[in-house]
Amino acid sequence: MSEQIQLIPNNSLITKTPEEGRHLAVKMARLIIKITQPDATVREKLRPIYAEDAGMIIAIGQTVATEFATIAAANNYWK
């Protein structure tokens, strides 16, 4: 892979608000998919398949939830 992917944008999990944390969690989940399948053409080809599979959609949601839990803990749950 010629492109270096930064898996933690700006090298920080710290966000100002939970909403920003949620956006960061989604971005990080998307980056995991990108690094797992670096070929954009293949990702585009697979998107319609997982878009119709409830189990895969739930798995994506779980991935985002896990990322968000990590970000929330890093932000001391915004206390």
MARKOL-103769 format. One record per residue (C-alpha): chain; x, y, z. Coordinates in pm, whole numbers, plus 50000, padded with zeros to 5 digits. Layout:
// residues N
A  X  Y  Z
...
// end
This chain:
// residues 79
A  50000  50000  50000
A  50160  50328  49893
A  49934  50555  50099
A  49998  50574  50474
A  49663  50579  50655
A  49649  50757  50988
A  49415  50538  51195
A  49367  50800  51468
A  49299  51133  51295
A  49526  51408  51433
A  49676  51138  51659
A  49427  51219  51935
A  49107  51073  52077
A  49028  51395  52263
A  48715  51576  52143
A  48526  51877  52278
A  48185  51709  52289
A  48026  51365  52274
A  47889  51457  51929
A  48242  51521  51802
A  48342  51193  51966
A  48070  51008  51779
A  48184  51156  51448
A  48540  51052  51528
A  48420  50698  51606
A  48248  50674  51266
A  48558  50805  51091
A  48781  50556  51272
A  48548  50268  51184
A  48560  50375  50820
A  48940  50386  50833
A  48948  50028  50964
A  48747  49920  50659
A  48977  50118  50429
A  49294  49962  50569
A  49140  49614  50570
A  49035  49650  50204
A  49264  49914  50051
A  49127  49871  49698
A  48859  50140  49650
A  48711  49955  49352
A  48657  49643  49560
A  48504  49847  49845
A  48261  50010  49602
A  48170  49669  49460
A  48105  49526  49809
A  47904  49822  49943
A  47570  49715  49786
A  47617  49364  49929
A  47661  49471  50291
A  47404  49749  50255
A  47139  49478  50214
A  47266  49250  50493
A  47121  49330  50837
A  47393  49131  51014
A  47668  49326  50846
A  47497  49657  50924
A  47471  49554  51291
A  47842  49460  51289
A  47928  49805  51155
A  47721  49963  51432
A  47904  49752  51690
A  48239  49862  51552
A  48139  50228  51580
A  48007  50167  51934
A  48338  50011  52038
A  48533  50302  51891
A  48299  50549  52065
A  48343  50374  52401
A  48719  50407  52367
A  48691  50775  52274
A  48447  50843  52562
A  48686  50684  52811
A  48977  50888  52672
A  48768  51201  52725
A  48679  51102  53083
A  48322  51075  52956
A  48323  51454  52900
A  48309  51529  53273
// end
